[in-house]
Amino acid sequence: MKQHTVIDSPYGPLTLVATDGVLSGLHMTDQRHRPPEESFGSPDDTPFTEVVRQLRAYFAGDLKEFDLPLRLDGTPFQRSVWAGLREIPYGETRSYGELAEAVGNPGASRAVGLANGKNPIGIIVPCHRVVGANGSLTGYGGGLERKRRLLDFEGGAALF
């Protein structure tokens, strides 16, 4: 069973989706790879109390690491990349190549980039922390301006 709610954030409205009561999606408006609205399930904010609390604490600068159960549906490779994203500390960045190496697939930076772009739970699974090999802001489903703002918010010092 799927449910969803929409919350305001400093980065625009965020659509939260739960599958069987577990967070399975966090989508921004105008996001690349955003699933169709009809796939989000019925409107109901019941399963999102803790998600909203932690997101508010994050946006207030009081939370650096999310502690939430997540349902990340994808291929085994995608799930390994998304797990790798969760290992990138707040305020730091990694290149696609570094992430590929961290998940045991050196040389698979393009595949890592594709998996990164399909991340279903933005912000909480911090795909915005992945940058080009030279530190440049490359590809972000939520748009490069949002990526820049998120990195600046987190300290962005790792950018060149």
mmCIF file of the C-alpha atoms, coordinates in Angstrom:
data_MODEL
# 
_entry.id   MODEL 
# 
loop_
_atom_site.group_PDB 
_atom_site.id 
_atom_site.type_symbol 
_atom_site.label_atom_id 
_atom_site.label_alt_id 
_atom_site.label_comp_id 
_atom_site.label_asym_id 
_atom_site.label_entity_id 
_atom_site.label_seq_id 
_atom_site.pdbx_PDB_ins_code 
_atom_site.Cartn_x 
_atom_site.Cartn_y 
_atom_site.Cartn_z 
_atom_site.occupancy 
_atom_site.B_iso_or_equiv 
_atom_site.pdbx_formal_charge 
_atom_site.auth_seq_id 
_atom_site.auth_comp_id 
_atom_site.auth_asym_id 
_atom_site.auth_atom_id 
_atom_site.pdbx_PDB_model_num 
ATOM 1   C CA . MET A 1 1   ? 0.000  0.000  0.000   1.00 0.00 ? 1   MET A CA 1 
ATOM 2   C CA . LYS A 1 2   ? 1.365  3.423  -0.971  1.00 0.00 ? 2   LYS A CA 1 
ATOM 3   C CA . GLN A 1 3   ? 0.693  6.762  0.695   1.00 0.00 ? 3   GLN A CA 1 
ATOM 4   C CA . HIS A 1 4   ? 2.113  10.208 0.142   1.00 0.00 ? 4   HIS A CA 1 
ATOM 5   C CA . THR A 1 5   ? 2.223  13.726 1.486   1.00 0.00 ? 5   THR A CA 1 
ATOM 6   C CA . VAL A 1 6   ? 3.752  16.991 0.323   1.00 0.00 ? 6   VAL A CA 1 
ATOM 7   C CA . ILE A 1 7   ? 5.789  19.200 2.642   1.00 0.00 ? 7   ILE A CA 1 
ATOM 8   C CA . ASP A 1 8   ? 7.411  22.584 2.165   1.00 0.00 ? 8   ASP A CA 1 
ATOM 9   C CA . SER A 1 9   ? 11.186 22.877 2.290   1.00 0.00 ? 9   SER A CA 1 
ATOM 10  C CA . PRO A 1 10  ? 13.818 25.518 1.552   1.00 0.00 ? 10  PRO A CA 1 
ATOM 11  C CA . TYR A 1 11  ? 14.264 23.693 -1.788  1.00 0.00 ? 11  TYR A CA 1 
ATOM 12  C CA . GLY A 1 12  ? 10.622 23.737 -2.806  1.00 0.00 ? 12  GLY A CA 1 
ATOM 13  C CA . PRO A 1 13  ? 7.816  21.265 -2.158  1.00 0.00 ? 13  PRO A CA 1 
ATOM 14  C CA . LEU A 1 14  ? 8.920  17.707 -1.411  1.00 0.00 ? 14  LEU A CA 1 
ATOM 15  C CA . THR A 1 15  ? 6.657  14.744 -2.095  1.00 0.00 ? 15  THR A CA 1 
ATOM 16  C CA . LEU A 1 16  ? 7.206  11.960 0.421   1.00 0.00 ? 16  LEU A CA 1 
ATOM 17  C CA . VAL A 1 17  ? 6.049  8.462  -0.544  1.00 0.00 ? 17  VAL A CA 1 
ATOM 18  C CA . ALA A 1 18  ? 5.698  5.466  1.766   1.00 0.00 ? 18  ALA A CA 1 
ATOM 19  C CA . THR A 1 19  ? 5.254  1.845  0.755   1.00 0.00 ? 19  THR A CA 1 
ATOM 20  C CA . ASP A 1 20  ? 3.736  -0.288 3.504   1.00 0.00 ? 20  ASP A CA 1 
ATOM 21  C CA . GLY A 1 21  ? 4.508  2.494  5.989   1.00 0.00 ? 21  GLY A CA 1 
ATOM 22  C CA . VAL A 1 22  ? 8.225  2.822  5.082   1.00 0.00 ? 22  VAL A CA 1 
ATOM 23  C CA . LEU A 1 23  ? 9.702  5.792  3.229   1.00 0.00 ? 23  LEU A CA 1 
ATOM 24  C CA . SER A 1 24  ? 10.258 4.770  -0.399  1.00 0.00 ? 24  SER A CA 1 
ATOM 25  C CA . GLY A 1 25  ? 10.399 8.129  -2.149  1.00 0.00 ? 25  GLY A CA 1 
ATOM 26  C CA . LEU A 1 26  ? 11.348 11.771 -1.684  1.00 0.00 ? 26  LEU A CA 1 
ATOM 27  C CA . HIS A 1 27  ? 10.769 13.709 -4.874  1.00 0.00 ? 27  HIS A CA 1 
ATOM 28  C CA . MET A 1 28  ? 11.268 17.363 -5.789  1.00 0.00 ? 28  MET A CA 1 
ATOM 29  C CA . THR A 1 29  ? 9.192  19.336 -8.245  1.00 0.00 ? 29  THR A CA 1 
ATOM 30  C CA . ASP A 1 30  ? 10.610 19.314 -11.782 1.00 0.00 ? 30  ASP A CA 1 
ATOM 31  C CA . GLN A 1 31  ? 12.879 16.418 -10.829 1.00 0.00 ? 31  GLN A CA 1 
ATOM 32  C CA . ARG A 1 32  ? 14.329 14.244 -13.565 1.00 0.00 ? 32  ARG A CA 1 
ATOM 33  C CA . HIS A 1 33  ? 13.112 10.633 -13.172 1.00 0.00 ? 33  HIS A CA 1 
ATOM 34  C CA . ARG A 1 34  ? 10.194 11.779 -10.992 1.00 0.00 ? 34  ARG A CA 1 
ATOM 35  C CA . PRO A 1 35  ? 7.605  8.999  -11.023 1.00 0.00 ? 35  PRO A CA 1 
ATOM 36  C CA . PRO A 1 36  ? 4.091  9.858  -12.201 1.00 0.00 ? 36  PRO A CA 1 
ATOM 37  C CA . GLU A 1 37  ? 1.821  11.372 -9.532  1.00 0.00 ? 37  GLU A CA 1 
ATOM 38  C CA . GLU A 1 38  ? -0.633 8.480  -9.794  1.00 0.00 ? 38  GLU A CA 1 
ATOM 39  C CA . SER A 1 39  ? 2.076  6.107  -8.536  1.00 0.00 ? 39  SER A CA 1 
ATOM 40  C CA . PHE A 1 40  ? 2.364  7.923  -5.178  1.00 0.00 ? 40  PHE A CA 1 
ATOM 41  C CA . GLY A 1 41  ? -0.719 6.332  -3.607  1.00 0.00 ? 41  GLY A CA 1 
ATOM 42  C CA . SER A 1 42  ? -3.348 7.986  -1.477  1.00 0.00 ? 42  SER A CA 1 
ATOM 43  C CA . PRO A 1 43  ? -2.738 11.258 0.352   1.00 0.00 ? 43  PRO A CA 1 
ATOM 44  C CA . ASP A 1 44  ? -2.095 10.523 4.024   1.00 0.00 ? 44  ASP A CA 1 
ATOM 45  C CA . ASP A 1 45  ? 0.555  12.082 6.260   1.00 0.00 ? 45  ASP A CA 1 
ATOM 46  C CA . THR A 1 46  ? 0.303  9.362  8.935   1.00 0.00 ? 46  THR A CA 1 
ATOM 47  C CA . PRO A 1 47  ? 3.467  7.388  8.055   1.00 0.00 ? 47  PRO A CA 1 
ATOM 48  C CA . PHE A 1 48  ? 5.634  10.493 7.764   1.00 0.00 ? 48  PHE A CA 1 
ATOM 49  C CA . THR A 1 49  ? 5.771  11.954 11.275  1.00 0.00 ? 49  THR A CA 1 
ATOM 50  C CA . GLU A 1 50  ? 9.384  10.953 11.966  1.00 0.00 ? 50  GLU A CA 1 
ATOM 51  C CA . VAL A 1 51  ? 10.521 11.670 8.397   1.00 0.00 ? 51  VAL A CA 1 
ATOM 52  C CA . VAL A 1 52  ? 9.123  15.214 8.617   1.00 0.00 ? 52  VAL A CA 1 
ATOM 53  C CA . ARG A 1 53  ? 10.665 15.721 12.071  1.00 0.00 ? 53  ARG A CA 1 
ATOM 54  C CA . GLN A 1 54  ? 14.113 14.690 10.836  1.00 0.00 ? 54  GLN A CA 1 
ATOM 55  C CA . LEU A 1 55  ? 13.846 16.720 7.613   1.00 0.00 ? 55  LEU A CA 1 
ATOM 56  C CA . ARG A 1 56  ? 12.897 19.825 9.617   1.00 0.00 ? 56  ARG A CA 1 
ATOM 57  C CA . ALA A 1 57  ? 15.858 19.248 11.939  1.00 0.00 ? 57  ALA A CA 1 
ATOM 58  C CA . TYR A 1 58  ? 18.144 18.817 8.904   1.00 0.00 ? 58  TYR A CA 1 
ATOM 59  C CA . PHE A 1 59  ? 16.888 22.032 7.271   1.00 0.00 ? 59  PHE A CA 1 
ATOM 60  C CA . ALA A 1 60  ? 17.342 23.855 10.584  1.00 0.00 ? 60  ALA A CA 1 
ATOM 61  C CA . GLY A 1 61  ? 20.986 22.703 10.672  1.00 0.00 ? 61  GLY A CA 1 
ATOM 62  C CA . ASP A 1 62  ? 20.416 20.513 13.731  1.00 0.00 ? 62  ASP A CA 1 
ATOM 63  C CA . LEU A 1 63  ? 20.663 17.081 12.074  1.00 0.00 ? 63  LEU A CA 1 
ATOM 64  C CA . LYS A 1 64  ? 23.631 15.806 10.100  1.00 0.00 ? 64  LYS A CA 1 
ATOM 65  C CA . GLU A 1 65  ? 22.686 12.141 9.641   1.00 0.00 ? 65  GLU A CA 1 
ATOM 66  C CA . PHE A 1 66  ? 19.235 10.674 9.056   1.00 0.00 ? 66  PHE A CA 1 
ATOM 67  C CA . ASP A 1 67  ? 18.152 7.611  11.018  1.00 0.00 ? 67  ASP A CA 1 
ATOM 68  C CA . LEU A 1 68  ? 15.094 6.298  9.215   1.00 0.00 ? 68  LEU A CA 1 
ATOM 69  C CA . PRO A 1 69  ? 13.973 2.958  7.848   1.00 0.00 ? 69  PRO A CA 1 
ATOM 70  C CA . LEU A 1 70  ? 14.052 3.186  4.058   1.00 0.00 ? 70  LEU A CA 1 
ATOM 71  C CA . ARG A 1 71  ? 12.659 1.059  1.275   1.00 0.00 ? 71  ARG A CA 1 
ATOM 72  C CA . LEU A 1 72  ? 15.043 1.455  -1.648  1.00 0.00 ? 72  LEU A CA 1 
ATOM 73  C CA . ASP A 1 73  ? 13.651 -0.529 -4.564  1.00 0.00 ? 73  ASP A CA 1 
ATOM 74  C CA . GLY A 1 74  ? 16.176 -1.044 -7.341  1.00 0.00 ? 74  GLY A CA 1 
ATOM 75  C CA . THR A 1 75  ? 18.687 -3.454 -8.784  1.00 0.00 ? 75  THR A CA 1 
ATOM 76  C CA . PRO A 1 76  ? 21.385 -4.877 -6.520  1.00 0.00 ? 76  PRO A CA 1 
ATOM 77  C CA . PHE A 1 77  ? 23.914 -2.525 -8.156  1.00 0.00 ? 77  PHE A CA 1 
ATOM 78  C CA . GLN A 1 78  ? 21.678 0.525  -7.635  1.00 0.00 ? 78  GLN A CA 1 
ATOM 79  C CA . ARG A 1 79  ? 21.122 -0.434 -3.992  1.00 0.00 ? 79  ARG A CA 1 
ATOM 80  C CA . SER A 1 80  ? 24.899 -0.764 -3.484  1.00 0.00 ? 80  SER A CA 1 
ATOM 81  C CA . VAL A 1 81  ? 25.413 2.736  -4.921  1.00 0.00 ? 81  VAL A CA 1 
ATOM 82  C CA . TRP A 1 82  ? 22.623 4.166  -2.752  1.00 0.00 ? 82  TRP A CA 1 
ATOM 83  C CA . ALA A 1 83  ? 24.182 2.508  0.308   1.00 0.00 ? 83  ALA A CA 1 
ATOM 84  C CA . GLY A 1 84  ? 27.498 4.090  -0.693  1.00 0.00 ? 84  GLY A CA 1 
ATOM 85  C CA . LEU A 1 85  ? 25.835 7.495  -0.871  1.00 0.00 ? 85  LEU A CA 1 
ATOM 86  C CA . ARG A 1 86  ? 24.710 7.135  2.732   1.00 0.00 ? 86  ARG A CA 1 
ATOM 87  C CA . GLU A 1 87  ? 28.374 6.707  3.731   1.00 0.00 ? 87  GLU A CA 1 
ATOM 88  C CA . ILE A 1 88  ? 29.392 10.141 2.400   1.00 0.00 ? 88  ILE A CA 1 
ATOM 89  C CA . PRO A 1 89  ? 29.589 12.371 5.483   1.00 0.00 ? 89  PRO A CA 1 
ATOM 90  C CA . TYR A 1 90  ? 27.598 15.566 5.803   1.00 0.00 ? 90  TYR A CA 1 
ATOM 91  C CA . GLY A 1 91  ? 29.482 18.498 4.330   1.00 0.00 ? 91  GLY A CA 1 
ATOM 92  C CA . GLU A 1 92  ? 31.734 16.317 2.159   1.00 0.00 ? 92  GLU A CA 1 
ATOM 93  C CA . THR A 1 93  ? 31.628 15.274 -1.476  1.00 0.00 ? 93  THR A CA 1 
ATOM 94  C CA . ARG A 1 94  ? 32.916 12.334 -3.502  1.00 0.00 ? 94  ARG A CA 1 
ATOM 95  C CA . SER A 1 95  ? 33.510 12.020 -7.206  1.00 0.00 ? 95  SER A CA 1 
ATOM 96  C CA . TYR A 1 96  ? 31.652 9.418  -9.237  1.00 0.00 ? 96  TYR A CA 1 
ATOM 97  C CA . GLY A 1 97  ? 34.937 7.528  -9.571  1.00 0.00 ? 97  GLY A CA 1 
ATOM 98  C CA . GLU A 1 98  ? 35.544 7.588  -5.814  1.00 0.00 ? 98  GLU A CA 1 
ATOM 99  C CA . LEU A 1 99  ? 32.009 6.325  -5.209  1.00 0.00 ? 99  LEU A CA 1 
ATOM 100 C CA . ALA A 1 100 ? 32.514 3.565  -7.805  1.00 0.00 ? 100 ALA A CA 1 
ATOM 101 C CA . GLU A 1 101 ? 35.664 2.485  -5.990  1.00 0.00 ? 101 GLU A CA 1 
ATOM 102 C CA . ALA A 1 102 ? 33.937 2.651  -2.591  1.00 0.00 ? 102 ALA A CA 1 
ATOM 103 C CA . VAL A 1 103 ? 31.183 0.294  -3.776  1.00 0.00 ? 103 VAL A CA 1 
ATOM 104 C CA . GLY A 1 104 ? 33.708 -2.164 -5.203  1.00 0.00 ? 104 GLY A CA 1 
ATOM 105 C CA . ASN A 1 105 ? 33.343 -1.279 -8.884  1.00 0.00 ? 105 ASN A CA 1 
ATOM 106 C CA . PRO A 1 106 ? 36.354 0.838  -9.832  1.00 0.00 ? 106 PRO A CA 1 
ATOM 107 C CA . GLY A 1 107 ? 36.011 2.044  -13.382 1.00 0.00 ? 107 GLY A CA 1 
ATOM 108 C CA . ALA A 1 108 ? 32.207 1.977  -13.238 1.00 0.00 ? 108 ALA A CA 1 
ATOM 109 C CA . SER A 1 109 ? 31.807 5.707  -12.684 1.00 0.00 ? 109 SER A CA 1 
ATOM 110 C CA . ARG A 1 110 ? 29.278 6.063  -15.539 1.00 0.00 ? 110 ARG A CA 1 
ATOM 111 C CA . ALA A 1 111 ? 27.124 3.251  -14.149 1.00 0.00 ? 111 ALA A CA 1 
ATOM 112 C CA . VAL A 1 112 ? 27.425 4.809  -10.690 1.00 0.00 ? 112 VAL A CA 1 
ATOM 113 C CA . GLY A 1 113 ? 26.271 8.122  -12.182 1.00 0.00 ? 113 GLY A CA 1 
ATOM 114 C CA . LEU A 1 114 ? 23.216 6.462  -13.720 1.00 0.00 ? 114 LEU A CA 1 
ATOM 115 C CA . ALA A 1 115 ? 22.340 4.721  -10.442 1.00 0.00 ? 115 ALA A CA 1 
ATOM 116 C CA . ASN A 1 116 ? 22.907 7.978  -8.561  1.00 0.00 ? 116 ASN A CA 1 
ATOM 117 C CA . GLY A 1 117 ? 20.444 9.714  -10.878 1.00 0.00 ? 117 GLY A CA 1 
ATOM 118 C CA . LYS A 1 118 ? 17.777 7.081  -10.156 1.00 0.00 ? 118 LYS A CA 1 
ATOM 119 C CA . ASN A 1 119 ? 18.031 7.536  -6.383  1.00 0.00 ? 119 ASN A CA 1 
ATOM 120 C CA . PRO A 1 120 ? 14.395 7.436  -5.194  1.00 0.00 ? 120 PRO A CA 1 
ATOM 121 C CA . ILE A 1 121 ? 14.987 9.200  -1.858  1.00 0.00 ? 121 ILE A CA 1 
ATOM 122 C CA . GLY A 1 122 ? 16.783 12.467 -2.527  1.00 0.00 ? 122 GLY A CA 1 
ATOM 123 C CA . ILE A 1 123 ? 18.369 14.504 0.290   1.00 0.00 ? 123 ILE A CA 1 
ATOM 124 C CA . ILE A 1 124 ? 18.070 11.662 2.829   1.00 0.00 ? 124 ILE A CA 1 
ATOM 125 C CA . VAL A 1 125 ? 20.123 9.428  0.517   1.00 0.00 ? 125 VAL A CA 1 
ATOM 126 C CA . PRO A 1 126 ? 22.511 12.266 -0.353  1.00 0.00 ? 126 PRO A CA 1 
ATOM 127 C CA . CYS A 1 127 ? 23.070 11.968 -4.099  1.00 0.00 ? 127 CYS A CA 1 
ATOM 128 C CA . HIS A 1 128 ? 23.764 15.720 -4.106  1.00 0.00 ? 128 HIS A CA 1 
ATOM 129 C CA . ARG A 1 129 ? 27.148 14.971 -2.497  1.00 0.00 ? 129 ARG A CA 1 
ATOM 130 C CA . VAL A 1 130 ? 28.525 13.411 -5.689  1.00 0.00 ? 130 VAL A CA 1 
ATOM 131 C CA . VAL A 1 131 ? 30.482 15.691 -8.022  1.00 0.00 ? 131 VAL A CA 1 
ATOM 132 C CA . GLY A 1 132 ? 32.649 15.439 -11.130 1.00 0.00 ? 132 GLY A CA 1 
ATOM 133 C CA . ALA A 1 133 ? 36.259 14.263 -10.906 1.00 0.00 ? 133 ALA A CA 1 
ATOM 134 C CA . ASN A 1 134 ? 37.463 17.877 -10.907 1.00 0.00 ? 134 ASN A CA 1 
ATOM 135 C CA . GLY A 1 135 ? 34.926 18.931 -8.265  1.00 0.00 ? 135 GLY A CA 1 
ATOM 136 C CA . SER A 1 136 ? 32.496 20.390 -10.785 1.00 0.00 ? 136 SER A CA 1 
ATOM 137 C CA . LEU A 1 137 ? 28.777 20.182 -10.232 1.00 0.00 ? 137 LEU A CA 1 
ATOM 138 C CA . THR A 1 138 ? 27.531 17.645 -12.718 1.00 0.00 ? 138 THR A CA 1 
ATOM 139 C CA . GLY A 1 139 ? 24.130 16.098 -13.111 1.00 0.00 ? 139 GLY A CA 1 
ATOM 140 C CA . TYR A 1 140 ? 21.521 16.308 -10.421 1.00 0.00 ? 140 TYR A CA 1 
ATOM 141 C CA . GLY A 1 141 ? 17.948 15.191 -10.896 1.00 0.00 ? 141 GLY A CA 1 
ATOM 142 C CA . GLY A 1 142 ? 16.717 18.108 -8.819  1.00 0.00 ? 142 GLY A CA 1 
ATOM 143 C CA . GLY A 1 143 ? 18.683 20.624 -10.890 1.00 0.00 ? 143 GLY A CA 1 
ATOM 144 C CA . LEU A 1 144 ? 22.169 22.039 -10.469 1.00 0.00 ? 144 LEU A CA 1 
ATOM 145 C CA . GLU A 1 145 ? 20.938 25.125 -8.604  1.00 0.00 ? 145 GLU A CA 1 
ATOM 146 C CA . ARG A 1 146 ? 19.361 22.916 -5.910  1.00 0.00 ? 146 ARG A CA 1 
ATOM 147 C CA . LYS A 1 147 ? 22.532 20.825 -5.765  1.00 0.00 ? 147 LYS A CA 1 
ATOM 148 C CA . ARG A 1 148 ? 24.643 23.949 -5.290  1.00 0.00 ? 148 ARG A CA 1 
ATOM 149 C CA . ARG A 1 149 ? 22.307 25.221 -2.566  1.00 0.00 ? 149 ARG A CA 1 
ATOM 150 C CA . LEU A 1 150 ? 22.324 21.864 -0.728  1.00 0.00 ? 150 LEU A CA 1 
ATOM 151 C CA . LEU A 1 151 ? 26.117 21.649 -0.849  1.00 0.00 ? 151 LEU A CA 1 
ATOM 152 C CA . ASP A 1 152 ? 26.471 25.271 0.256   1.00 0.00 ? 152 ASP A CA 1 
ATOM 153 C CA . PHE A 1 153 ? 24.025 24.565 3.087   1.00 0.00 ? 153 PHE A CA 1 
ATOM 154 C CA . GLU A 1 154 ? 26.083 21.586 4.223   1.00 0.00 ? 154 GLU A CA 1 
ATOM 155 C CA . GLY A 1 155 ? 29.293 23.575 4.095   1.00 0.00 ? 155 GLY A CA 1 
ATOM 156 C CA . GLY A 1 156 ? 30.337 22.844 0.511   1.00 0.00 ? 156 GLY A CA 1 
ATOM 157 C CA . ALA A 1 157 ? 34.020 23.202 1.499   1.00 0.00 ? 157 ALA A CA 1 
ATOM 158 C CA . ALA A 1 158 ? 34.903 20.037 -0.422  1.00 0.00 ? 158 ALA A CA 1 
ATOM 159 C CA . LEU A 1 159 ? 34.089 21.769 -3.715  1.00 0.00 ? 159 LEU A CA 1 
ATOM 160 C CA . PHE A 1 160 ? 37.002 23.111 -5.750  1.00 0.00 ? 160 PHE A CA 1 
# 
